[in-house]
Amino acid sequence: MSDDTRKPAATIRDVARVAQVSMTTVSHALSAKRPVSPETAERIQAAIEHLGYVPHSGARALHAGKSLMLGLVVPDVSDPFFGRLAASVERAADEADYGVVLGGSSGASSREARYFNLLRSRSIDGLIYVAGALRHDDRLSKLAQSHPIVLADEWVEGLDGIPLAAADHEQGGRLAGEHLASLGHRDVAVLTGRRGLRSAEERVAGFHSIYPDALVVDADFSEEVAYHRTAKLLARGGAGAPTAIFASNDLAAFGVLDAARDHGLVVPRDLSVVGFDDVPLAQRVSPPLTTVRQPIDEIGRLATATLFEVIAGRDPGELERCPVELVVRESTAPPAHTN
């Protein structure tokens, strides 16, 4: 078909005429912001398919020269913390009629490169980046010089000028230490997150502000590594064995609980355990986990709102850290004895 005989693009008015509804009803059905009966929605969808109508968001994207899509890169989409963060970003983006492309990097630079290329090619309008490991290249910093990028949860070396939406990790470590100290624990240990990550270092620093002589055990935020580190620690026994352990995230705390159980210890009678994050499973494990609650939803909303500011060419300035809170459950108690 030649350009002279090509049919004009269908409009929302055409869809309303074919579906025998008002244009307002079509708009409501497309945005899902107001309810439309299933029968009406089915007629509207049939009209859209029959006419080949491109919804308003696509037309607006073409007109504005934008994709109306954001990118979100997290270390592991199966991790409950990152899953909830992604859900929060999606909700915030949806309110602005944006979609989200979600990717898990697993710390692999080749995977990250795919999402960097989406930003470079303008397939997405901006990127929210969550680091899961130390970076040793400057691709992200170069990209940030000319493209909208916001960091969430984790600081990245070389990107000090990029907005960061994150919790107050040091406050969280301090709250964990204050809680255990109030219960009378003196011999304590802390399982670190992945060394070199700012969040992990800040949590340990906060805990050290209360327990400067606490035993520090290197870990990596994973349940498996926390289990083995704890099993090795508990196997020592004798004087000086910890009566409490602060794990730098909830997954690691679950590993501590399992190791304590396999070692014949009862939590919290023989060992108190504190986590960090307050993922949904924290209140369902046995015993329910005392933990530091991160405002995950607020971090996601803040990161998304800030990214929209950057996309619009506005400087959001330095973001304040989101405050955390201690949630006391049944995994902590005073020590049964003092070494």
N, C-alpha and C positions, 0 to 999 in steps of 0.2 A: 504494500500500500504506500502511495506517495505521500509526501508531507501535505499536499493540497487536499487530500481526501481523508486524512487522519481525523478521527473523532476527537472533539474537545474532551478534556479531562472531566470526569464526573465530579459533581459538587455535593455538598451535604444536602442541598435543596433537592437534588435528584434522588438521593437515597431516601429522603423523607417522602417524596412523591411516590416512589415505587413501593415503599413499605407502608404507605398510607398512615403516616404519623407526622407530628410536627418536627421541625428542625431542632427544637429544644429537646424533644424526646431522643432524637438521634444523638445529640450532644451528650445527654446524660448516659446513654448506653455506651458510648465510646469512652467516656471518662470514668465511668463506674462511681461517680461521686454521689449519684442519687439512684435509688432502686428503679428498675424497669422490669415489668412482668416477663417471665420466661418466654411467653408466646410472642410478645412484642420484640424482645431481644432477638428471637429466632428470625422474625421477619426482617428486622434491620440487618442482621448478618447476611441473610440471603440476598438482600438488595445490594449490599456492599460487594459481595462476591460476583453478582450478576453484572454490576456496573464497573467493576474494577476500581472502585473508589479508594483513593489513598487518604487515610485519616488525617485529621488536622495536624497532628504532631509531625507527620512526615512532611507535609507541605510547609509547616513552620520551619522545620529543620532546613529544607532546601532554600527557603527564602532568607533565613538568617545565616546561612552558611555554616551551620552547626550540625553535629550528629545527634544531639540530645541524648547522648550516652556518656556515662562515666565509667572509668575502670577502677577496679578494686583488686589489689594483689595482696594476699595473705600467705603466711608460711604453709598453713595446712588447713584446708577447708573442712576436714573432719574433726578438728579440735573444737570442742564446744564453745570456747571463748571466741574464736574467730568466726564460728558459725553465727553466734548471736550478734557479733559486731557487723557481719555482712547483712543480716536481717535488718539491723537498725539503719545502715546506709541505704539499703533498698527502699525502706519506708520513707526516709527523708528525700531521696531522689524522686520517688513516685509523686510526692506532694508538689514537685516542680515539673511534673510530666516528663521526667527523665528515666531512662533505663540504666541498668548496671551490668557491666561485663565483669564477672567474678573469676579469678584465677588463683590457683594454689601454686606457689613457687617451689615448695619443698627445699628452699635454699639453693636451687639450681639456677645459675645465671642464664642458661639457655631458655628456661621457661620464662624467666622474667623478661628476657629480650622480646618475646612475642608481644607482651603487653606494652612494653616501651615502644615497639614498632606501631602498635595501634594508635598511641598518642602522637607519634611522629607523623603518621599518615593522616591524622585528623579523623580517624575512625571513632575516636572517643574525644570528648572535649576537655577532659581533665582526668587525673589519676590520683587515687588515694593509695598510698604505699605503706604496707606494714612489714617491717624487717623481721626476719627470723634468725639471721646470722650476720656476722660481721661482713662488711663489703670491702673488697680489695680492688675495685675498679672505679672509674670515675664516669661511667656512662650515665648514671642517674643524675649526677651533679651537672653534667653538660646538658642533659635534657631539661633539667629544671631551670636553666638559664633562659629558655625560650618557650616553655610549655607549662601549663598550670599543674602543679603537683602539691599535694598536702601529705604530710606524714601522720600516721595514727599509731598510738600505743608505744612506738619505739623510736628513739632518736637515731639518726644515721650520721656517721662521721662524714664531714665535708659538706653537710647540708644544714649548717647552723642557721642560715637565713630563711629556710623553708618552714612554714607554719607546722607546728606539731600539736595534735590533739591527743592528750594522754592523761592518765591518772597521776596522782601524787604518790609515786612508788615509795619514796623515802618515808612519807607519813605512814604508809601502810606497814612498812617494816617496824617502825617505831610503835605503832599501835599493837602489833603482835608481841613485841618485847614487853611493853607495859602490861599487857594482859597476863603474860606468864609470870612476870615479876610480882604482880599483885596476888597471884596464887601461891607465891612462896618458892618458885623454882629457882635454883641457883646453878645447877649443872645442865646446861642447854646446848643444843647444836642447831645449826642452820644449814639447810641444803640450798646451795646456790642454783640460780638458773644458768643458762649458757654464759660462760665467762666472756667478758668483753661487751656484752649487751648492756646498755645504760640502765635499762629497767631492772635487770638482775643486780647490778652493782648498787643501785639506789635502795633496793629492798634490803640488801645485806647491810648497807650503811645505816639505814634507819634502825634495824635490829641491833646493830653494834652500838648505837647511841645509848641503848639501855643495857646491853650485855657486851661490853668491850672485850671480854675474854671468852666469848662464846666460841665453841669449836666450829670451824667452817669446813664443810664437806662439799667438794666440787661435784656438781651434777649438771643437768642440762634441760630441766623442765619436764622431762619425760617420766612416765610412770615406771617403766622398766629399769632405767638407770637409778631412780630413787629407791626402788626395791633393793637392788643389789648393794647400793651404798649403805642403806640402813641395815641390811642384814649383816654386812661386814662390821658396821659400827656396834651393833648390839651383841655380836659374837665376842667382843672384847670382855664385856661384863666387868665385875669388880668395882672398886671405888672410882668415882669420876665418871661412871656411865651416865649418859644424859637421862634426866627424868622428863624432858620435853624436847620436841623437835619442831622447828619452824621450817616448813617447806615453801619454796619460793613461788609455787603455784599449786592449784588444787590437784592437778594430775599427779604431780610429785607426791603430794600428801596422801593420795590414794595408794601409791606404792609404799609409803611409810606404814600405813595402816595394815597392808597385807604382810609386810615384812615383820611387823610387831606380832601379828597374829600367828604367823608361821614360827616365830621364835618363842611362842608360849606366853607372850605378854598380853595383858588385858588393858585396852585403852578405854578410859583415861587413868585407871587405877595404877598401872605400872608405867605408863608413858602418855604424856599429853602431846597432842598433835594440832598444829595450826597451819592452815593453807593460805592461799591468796587467789582471788578472782571471784569466788562464790558462783561457780557454774551450777546449773540446775541439779546435777548429781550430788553436789556437796551436802544437801539436806536429806538425801535418800540413802547414803552409805551408812554402814553400821560401825561405830556410832556416828550420828550426824556430825559433820565436820565444822568445827570452829574455824572461821576464815575471815580474811579481809575482803570486803566486797568492793570490786571496781564498778563504777557507773558505766557499764559497757554500752548501754543504749545512748547515754549522754555523749560518750566519746564518739560514737558513730554519727550522731546528729551534728555534733560540733565539727567533725571532720568534713562532713558533706556541706554544711552551711559555709564553712570557711573556703572550701574548694569553689563554690559558686561565687564567692567574693573575688577569688583570684581569677576565675574565668572572666568575670566582669571587669577586670583590670583595676580592682581596688586592693589596697594593702590592708590586710586584716590585723597587722601588727603581731606582736608576740602573744600567744594564747596562754591564759592562766591554766595551771594544772587542775584537773577535776578532783575534788576531795573524795577520799575513800572512807569507809566505815568498818568497824569490827563487828562481826556477827558471831555472837557466842552461842555455841550449841553444846553437844555432849562429849566432844573429843578432848576437852580440857578440864582439869580438876587440880586441886592442890596435890603435891607429891605425897605418896604414901609414907615416904621416909626421906630423911635428909642425909646425903652422903657426907 
